[in-house]
């Protein structure tokens, strides 16, 4: 089994909505992707969020816990050939318009915080989001 490293973020807009992205028309996740060779995890997170949503102006709030999960297989289950280590950051943005650049991520949308976990495809993504929901809620109240 290969191990890969990804980075991404929980991005909150000024209306308190959270960014989610569609991958390959078959799964929903928080924006994230592979860290390129020589790239720092923070740089990768910012690049992936831009590629998957078109959002450039991000304000870093804090680094969130790291978690691991298997890659999502084409049928939506676990592809156990690849274990991803996922670094996540918490961001706010003033931007609202979503224009994904990456053809593998055809859609991005803003979703209410309390609807995120039911929309996310992978069980570990849901567990991660629920584990940081208090931090997400406290940020959206304080900083926006």
C-alpha positions as CSV (number, residue, x, y, z in Angstrom):
1,X,0.0,0.0,0.0
2,X,1.3,3.4,-0.9
3,X,1.1,6.4,1.5
4,X,0.4,9.8,0.0
5,X,0.2,13.3,1.5
6,X,-2.6,15.8,0.9
7,X,-3.4,19.2,2.1
8,X,-6.6,21.3,2.1
9,X,-8.9,23.4,4.2
10,X,-12.1,24.2,5.8
11,X,-13.0,27.5,4.1
12,X,-15.7,29.8,5.6
13,X,-17.3,32.7,3.8
14,X,-18.7,35.9,5.3
15,X,-22.2,34.3,5.4
16,X,-20.8,31.5,7.6
17,X,-21.1,28.9,4.8
18,X,-18.5,26.2,4.3
19,X,-16.9,25.3,0.9
20,X,-17.3,21.7,-0.4
21,X,-16.1,20.4,-3.8
22,X,-17.3,17.6,-6.1
23,X,-14.7,15.1,-7.3
24,X,-15.1,13.2,-10.6
25,X,-18.9,13.8,-10.4
26,X,-19.2,11.1,-7.8
27,X,-18.1,12.3,-4.4
28,X,-18.2,15.4,-2.2
29,X,-15.3,16.5,0.0
30,X,-13.6,19.4,1.6
31,X,-11.1,21.0,-0.9
32,X,-7.8,19.2,-0.7
33,X,-5.2,17.4,-2.9
34,X,-1.8,15.9,-3.2
35,X,1.2,17.9,-1.9
36,X,3.7,18.3,-4.8
37,X,7.4,17.5,-4.4
38,X,9.2,20.4,-2.8
39,X,5.9,22.0,-1.8
40,X,5.0,22.9,1.8
41,X,1.7,21.6,3.1
42,X,0.3,25.2,3.6
43,X,1.2,26.1,0.0
44,X,-0.4,22.9,-1.3
45,X,-3.6,23.6,0.7
46,X,-3.9,27.2,-0.8
47,X,-3.2,25.8,-4.4
48,X,-5.7,23.0,-4.1
49,X,-8.4,25.3,-2.8
50,X,-7.8,27.6,-5.7
51,X,-7.8,24.8,-8.3
52,X,-10.9,23.2,-6.9
53,X,-12.9,26.4,-6.2
54,X,-11.3,29.4,-7.9
55,X,-10.9,31.1,-4.6
56,X,-7.6,33.0,-4.2
57,X,-8.0,35.3,-1.2
58,X,-7.7,33.2,1.9
59,X,-7.1,34.3,5.5
60,X,-5.5,31.6,7.6
61,X,-7.1,31.2,11.0
62,X,-5.2,28.1,12.2
63,X,-3.9,24.6,11.4
64,X,-6.4,21.9,12.1
65,X,-5.7,18.3,13.2
66,X,-4.3,15.9,10.6
67,X,-6.2,12.7,9.8
68,X,-5.8,9.6,7.6
69,X,-8.1,7.8,5.3
70,X,-8.1,5.6,2.2
71,X,-8.6,7.0,-1.2
72,X,-12.2,7.0,-2.5
73,X,-12.6,4.2,-5.0
74,X,-14.7,4.7,-8.2
75,X,-17.7,3.0,-6.5
76,X,-17.4,5.4,-3.5
77,X,-15.9,2.9,-1.1
78,X,-12.4,2.6,0.2
79,X,-9.5,2.0,-2.2
80,X,-7.1,0.4,0.2
81,X,-4.1,0.6,-2.3
82,X,-3.6,4.2,-1.1
83,X,-3.6,5.7,2.4
84,X,-3.8,9.5,2.5
85,X,-2.4,11.6,5.3
86,X,-4.4,14.8,5.2
87,X,-3.2,18.1,6.6
88,X,-6.0,20.6,7.0
89,X,-6.2,24.4,7.7
90,X,-9.0,26.6,8.7
91,X,-9.5,29.7,6.5
92,X,-11.9,32.5,5.9
93,X,-12.5,34.3,2.7
94,X,-14.4,37.4,1.4
95,X,-14.9,35.7,-2.0
96,X,-18.2,34.2,-2.9
97,X,-18.0,33.3,-6.6
98,X,-16.9,29.7,-7.2
99,X,-15.2,28.9,-10.5
100,X,-13.3,25.5,-10.3
101,X,-10.2,25.4,-12.5
102,X,-9.5,21.6,-12.1
103,X,-11.6,19.5,-14.6
104,X,-11.6,16.6,-12.1
105,X,-13.5,18.9,-9.7
106,X,-16.3,20.2,-11.8
107,X,-18.4,21.8,-9.0
108,X,-17.9,23.7,-5.8
109,X,-20.6,25.0,-3.5
110,X,-21.2,26.9,-0.3
111,X,-23.1,24.8,2.3
112,X,-24.5,25.5,5.7
113,X,-22.2,24.1,8.5
114,X,-24.9,21.8,9.9
115,X,-25.4,20.1,6.5
116,X,-21.7,19.4,5.7
117,X,-21.3,16.1,7.4
118,X,-24.3,14.6,5.6
119,X,-23.0,15.8,2.2
120,X,-19.4,14.5,2.6
121,X,-19.0,11.2,0.9
122,X,-16.2,9.6,2.9
123,X,-16.9,8.5,6.5
124,X,-13.5,9.8,7.7
125,X,-14.2,13.2,6.1
126,X,-17.5,13.4,8.0
127,X,-15.8,12.4,11.3
128,X,-13.0,15.0,10.7
129,X,-15.5,17.8,10.1
130,X,-17.6,16.9,13.1
131,X,-14.5,16.8,15.2
132,X,-13.7,20.5,14.3
133,X,-17.2,21.9,14.1
134,X,-16.8,23.8,17.3
135,X,-13.7,25.5,16.0
136,X,-15.5,26.3,12.7
137,X,-18.4,27.8,14.5
138,X,-16.3,29.9,16.8
139,X,-14.3,31.3,13.9
140,X,-17.2,32.3,11.8
141,X,-18.7,34.2,14.7
142,X,-15.5,36.0,15.7
143,X,-13.6,36.9,12.6
144,X,-16.3,37.8,10.1
